[in-house]
Amino acid sequence: MRRRDVLRTGGLAAAALAAPAIRSAEAQAGKTLVIGGSVPLTGAAAETGLNVNNGYITAASYLNDVLGGVEIAGEKYRIELKLFDDASDPARATTLIQRQIDEGTNLFLGSFGSNIVLPTAAITERAKKPMVQTGGGSDAIFTRGLKFVFGMFPRATRQFAATAALFKTLEPLPQTYSVIYTNDAFSKTAGEGVRLACDAAGFKRIDSYELPAKPTDVSSVLGSVRANTPDLLVCVMHDQNSLLVARQMIASGTNVKLLFQGLGPQLASFREALGKYSEALLCSTYWDENVPFKDKFFGDSRKFAEYYRSKFTRPIAYHVAGAAACIETYVLAMQAAKSTRPEAVRDALAAADYETFYSRIKFTPEGDGDEILMGGMIGQVQKGKLEIVYPKAAASAAAVYPAPAWDKKA
Amino acid sequence: MNLIAQTLADGMVLGGIYALAAVGFSLIFGVLHVINLSHGILVLIGAYLALIFTELLHVDPLLTMPLVMAALFGVGYVYQRLLIQRAVDSSPIGSMLLTFGVALMLQNVMIWVFSPDMKNITPGWAFASFKIGAVTFDAVRVSALLASLVLLSCLAALLKFSALGRVIRATAQQTLAARLCGVNVRHVYALTFAVSAAFAGAAGIVIGIILPFSPHDEATWTLNAFVVVVLGGVGSPAGALIGGLLLGVVNTLTAQYIGPSFPNVTMFLLLVLLLLVRPNGLLGNAFSASR
């Protein structure tokens, strides 16, 4: 027998053997629901981008492999993710999203970083395709009249309300604060949010410092902080910059009664890098595996975390949960709409009021997360672990205030 | 007065680190006439190697310097012979494209190997500080500055007093004459690149101790090196040191007295100004050495 004949016969035999299995899988799974998008797996935002990507994969694989697909309007669907690496580059991300729209993708998940979510959301908006995302909190995403984008957090200027409320409960009551933020789309609006919330809560602002988007030295700012020391120092910037600020504060002996770092201390790697000095640092967190919410698909947060750990060795973070909740929210909206049409799904998302393992999902008319229901929690590092200290309903420990000086942290 | 002294001290410390990170770039530009856009990657490889050796050998990260420099010396030599040499005699755009492509590829390899997560090297003395008068010094940054000064002095001595240094300088000044005198120019190019890579690796250790790092940081260190070299002049450790110190002091003075978000603005203003007023760099050999 010639080589070509052997290959032909082998191929036909393999196809014949595989056919029943393929038919069985098709019968079991029914239709395919394609959800597109881009995520930063390389570049500046890759660390959190990887968490977002893992969250998307966890939800899709649980719904497909464990539950055998999801039922929408009486039909069974398998979820197919079409996610591409945008390299943390908004220009590349917009090209990828436009291409997917041209290819007929109807539903989108968001990338990570307001600078990417904003231009990609503008493209999906023009095409009238919904985007559910957990990576963009900048106010600009939610104040331009976009109707098809939904976020799993409140907009940046509203994210600090819970922290300001916590500050009001501290004893003795802090009087003054300073804020440091970096010059990027998210941090800048988050810094504005800190000022709005703290001023409204009656704290006196001493200083507001804007750093470059990627600082390499903050010694001059810390010199000013030492000269005019506030009770509370609030840093809103990405993890890497938070670590730089904390390290230089420790080394220069810059002490405040409480240091809040919006992003950073929620990561195990961050706490490990600072060791004992991470004690009493405060941060925002939007999810914890001990939150008491019930979930239609996973059951609860702990079961979600268990399933995640069965698939990934990377430590779980709240962005993982937020990303998985994006897919759940889509499914719940489609089930409510009894349709997969983009306009119908968009209307169902706008009317969403679902309990998931992540939080109760309810969006404002502008599309960002409800300030109260999705406003997140405040964590504090205590004995190396992140404990929830606010709101009281979810608290696992009381807030430590004032925090010990750096040289007293043993 | 205290504030000025503190700001100047912080600027000098930062400048020393910039200088060390830039000296390899300067040497390659001066001798091979190649703008090495993969310089930042070599710096980061040094940082990652230091992290690995520190964890494996349980030693202080600064003690890993000989190992890291030796490894980067080898990598640099092979990189030059296999790839850079092909671009040496082509147009400057050719070498820039080549090194940019290598940087992109190696950045992704590093993400694949080390993950995109930020890493940091934390020696036992990472958070120590001391005071001289009213000025507070961060021990990590001061040790980084000292390491930079020692290494830059060693490089200056190597270039001035050793046979290899003489050959490198001769090749930089008159490549054809050096070749006519029997110098194996290709070998000298490769050795120069290897020495530069070794110093980039050493800078990586110092940077890894003071800053968190991840693979996407490479562009920052290439850009800083470029600015330092334009300010200070090409091809000499002294030029890199002057350029680095100037950049560091301008950065901290701007942050302190104009605003913390303005250092990049003044950095590029200074760059443009110097290109207009003194295009050869402060030490005056920028384009004579690099054609």
Interface residues (C-beta under 8 A of the other chain):
Chain A: L41 T42 G43 A44 A46 E47 G49 L50 S88 N183 Y209 E210 L211 P212 K214 P215 T216 D217 V218 S219 S220 V221 G223 S224 A227 D239 Q240 L243 L244 R247 Q248 I250 A251 S252 G253 S269 A273 G275 Y277 W406
Chain B: L3 Q6 T7 D10 L14 Q107 N108 I111 S115 P116 D117 M118 N120 T122 A126 F127 A128 S129 T136 D138 A139 V140 R141 I210 L211 P212 S214 P215 H216 T220 N251 T252 A255 Q256 G259 P260 S261 P263 N264
